[in-house]
């Protein structure tokens, strides 16, 4: 019997990233030290998704396939000693979803080759994983150009007898971003009480939903920034920026088992008030000018005035009247930021995405090809250098109710067996 010294798959031009609808070509190489009888030599190209109940468990409880194509490279015969090369080509379907890998499931695309040997002999197998990127055009999302604003009013008591309220309004310059783009945040805080508020915290959150027997949710803090509190009877504005790191795109079109959502959550620590703004991460930038563009570090001339709430309820009228009149809005300072500012040279572009331009208006330099990297919770996209590890949160977040009730961030999401008694069966991703 022959001895297989080398059996591998090589993709043409060393490519690892493809687009849906593209041809995928390569060769199967075999090096033999002696003749090898065989019944068939085949190559198969597949795309599939698997989801598990437990983190980092390859025993899928739910699977779905996207495509599977096979070619016969050689029929029954015998390969002589030496090197052999078998070319192949597949046409990737236009509906193939973007590759993804997370703790509870993954979308994987690969090419497999098999040498089927005669009975009682060991078959020989090898495989090569490749990645598919189906670009998400943010302009295809309904109302993507609309203002992204949310507001909340929190009523609370202080000094046992007096009552007050705080109005928190948060907004972003856009509703959708691409990797390397700057998310500009504005928060307006009106403290209608005689008590200082706690710090204000803004967090960019990633929520990945896995459909096993029940939905499993994995929530991560991608970046977090904290601003100072607001003095009693004062109105304040907070302006901040978050650089969007290498992240998988929102949703995963074509996949029904895994869904990705992003949120910007702005919270006051005391009193506890929270607003949540949905944001989208895509590959092709929004080409509409925002209806209410937000500035950079500070408010520009003619900026919108902070939100002014309606008249307080009757039981608060006395307390409000007793306090001093509101002065002009003050600007809050930033206390901490979990994200380090990256030099421009470390950012790479996404094919088809609009390139960020320098602030002086000069043309952006021609981008380098995006290197492959492991982004937060996924193997793709692969648009920036570095590990892209999730940043641990430095404060206790008030999570939206649909996220879950388990501990965060010290505990991992529960398994299906642990959560089946408490999860809400009506929850669906993206809600």
C-alpha positions, 0 to 999 in steps of 0.5 A, spaced: 500 500 500 502 507 498 504 512 503 501 519 503 506 524 505 502 530 503 495 531 502 493 538 502 488 543 499 491 550 497 486 555 495 488 560 489 492 566 490 492 564 497 485 567 498 481 566 505 476 571 504 470 571 499 464 574 497 457 571 495 457 569 488 464 569 487 468 562 484 472 559 489 478 555 485 484 551 488 488 545 488 488 538 491 495 536 492 498 529 494 505 526 495 506 519 495 512 515 497 509 509 494 503 507 489 496 508 492 490 504 490 483 508 490 476 508 489 475 515 488 478 522 490 473 527 491 472 534 493 466 538 497 465 545 498 460 546 504 457 552 508 453 550 515 451 553 522 451 550 528 449 552 535 450 549 542 447 549 549 454 550 552 459 555 551 465 552 546 462 545 545 462 542 538 456 538 540 451 542 536 444 541 538 441 545 532 444 545 525 442 548 518 446 548 512 447 553 506 450 549 500 454 543 499 457 541 492 461 535 490 466 534 485 469 527 483 477 529 481 479 522 479 475 515 478 477 508 481 485 507 479 492 507 482 496 513 483 503 512 482 509 515 487 510 522 486 506 528 486 499 529 484 495 536 483 488 536 482 484 543 480 477 544 482 473 550 482 466 552 485 461 557 485 459 560 491 452 561 492 449 569 492 445 567 499 451 565 503 451 568 510 457 571 513 462 567 517 462 568 524 464 564 530 462 565 537 462 561 544 455 558 542 455 557 535 459 558 528 457 559 521 463 555 517 465 555 510 470 549 508 473 545 502 474 538 504 478 533 500 477 525 501 481 519 498 477 513 498 481 507 499 479 500 498 476 496 503 480 495 509 484 501 508 484 507 511 481 513 507 485 520 507 482 526 509 484 534 509 480 540 509 481 548 508 476 553 512 475 559 508 471 565 510 465 569 506 464 576 507 457 578 505 457 586 506 451 589 509 450 596 506 447 600 512 443 604 506 439 598 505 436 599 513 429 603 513 430 609 516 437 609 517 438 616 516 433 618 521 435 622 528 437 617 533 434 620 540 431 617 546 429 620 553 428 618 560 425 621 566 427 618 573 423 621 579 426 620 586 426 622 593 431 625 597 432 627 604 426 623 606 421 628 604 423 632 598 422 629 591 425 631 585 427 628 578 432 627 573 431 628 565 436 624 561 436 625 553 441 621 549 443 622 541 448 620 536 450 623 530 448 617 526 444 610 527 449 606 523 457 605 523 462 602 519 469 599 522 473 605 524 468 610 524 467 615 530 460 614 534 459 621 536 454 621 543 451 627 546 447 627 553 443 632 556 442 631 563 437 636 567 437 635 574 431 638 577 432 636 584 437 639 590 441 633 590 447 631 585 447 626 580 452 620 580 456 619 574 453 618 567 456 612 563 455 610 556 457 603 553 457 600 546 454 593 547 454 587 543 448 582 544 449 575 540 442 571 540 443 563 539 437 559 537 438 552 540 432 549 543 431 556 546 434 562 545 441 563 548 443 571 549 451 573 550 452 580 552 458 584 551 461 591 553 465 593 547 467 600 549 465 604 555 466 611 557 464 615 564 463 622 565 462 626 571 455 627 575 451 633 575 450 638 580 443 640 584 439 644 580 443 644 574 443 643 566 449 639 563 451 637 556 456 631 555 459 630 548 463 624 547 466 619 541 467 612 541 471 609 535 468 603 532 473 597 533 473 591 529 466 588 530 461 583 526 456 586 522 449 587 525 444 581 523 447 575 519 443 575 513 441 568 510 442 565 517 436 564 522 440 561 528 445 567 530 443 574 530 447 580 532 445 586 535 448 593 538 446 598 543 449 604 545 446 605 553 447 611 557 446 611 564 446 615 570 448 611 576 444 615 581 438 616 581 438 610 576 436 612 569 437 609 563 436 610 555 438 605 550 439 607 543 440 601 537 445 602 532 447 598 526 454 596 524 455 595 517 460 595 511 458 600 507 457 607 510 451 611 511 451 616 505 445 620 507 447 627 511 444 626 518 438 630 519 441 633 526 448 632 525 452 632 532 459 636 533 465 633 535 468 634 542 464 641 544 457 644 541 458 648 535 454 655 534 447 654 533 447 647 536 440 644 539 438 647 546 438 641 551 431 638 552 426 641 556 421 637 560 414 639 561 412 642 567 413 638 573 407 634 577 403 638 582 407 634 588 414 636 585 412 644 584 413 646 591 420 643 591 422 645 584 420 652 586 424 652 592 430 651 588 434 656 584 433 657 577 437 653 572 443 657 569 446 656 562 448 648 560 455 646 563 459 641 559 461 635 563 468 632 563 470 625 562 472 621 567 475 615 564 474 611 557 475 604 556 478 605 549 485 607 547 485 611 541 488 608 535 493 611 531 490 612 524 495 607 521 492 601 524 485 602 521 484 598 515 478 599 510 472 595 509 471 593 501 466 598 499 466 602 505 466 610 505 473 611 508 474 616 514 477 623 512 482 627 516 479 633 520 482 638 515 478 636 509 484 633 505 483 626 502 484 620 506 490 616 504 489 609 500 488 604 505 492 598 506 489 591 505 485 589 511 489 584 515 486 578 518 484 578 525 479 575 531 474 581 532 470 581 538 466 574 539 468 572 532 473 570 527 470 575 522 470 581 520 477 582 519 478 589 519 483 591 524 490 589 527 490 587 535 486 582 539 480 585 539 478 583 546 472 585 549 473 590 554 471 588 561 466 593 564 468 598 570 461 599 572 454 596 574 450 597 568 442 597 568 441 592 562 435 593 558 429 587 560 430 583 554 437 582 555 436 577 561 437 576 568 443 573 569 449 576 572 453 580 568 459 581 567 462 576 572 457 570 570 457 567 563 450 566 560 446 560 563 446 553 559 439 551 556 438 547 562 439 552 567 435 557 563 429 553 561 425 555 567 426 562 567 427 565 560 421 568 557 419 564 551 416 570 547 423 573 546 426 573 540 432 577 537 432 584 535 426 585 539 
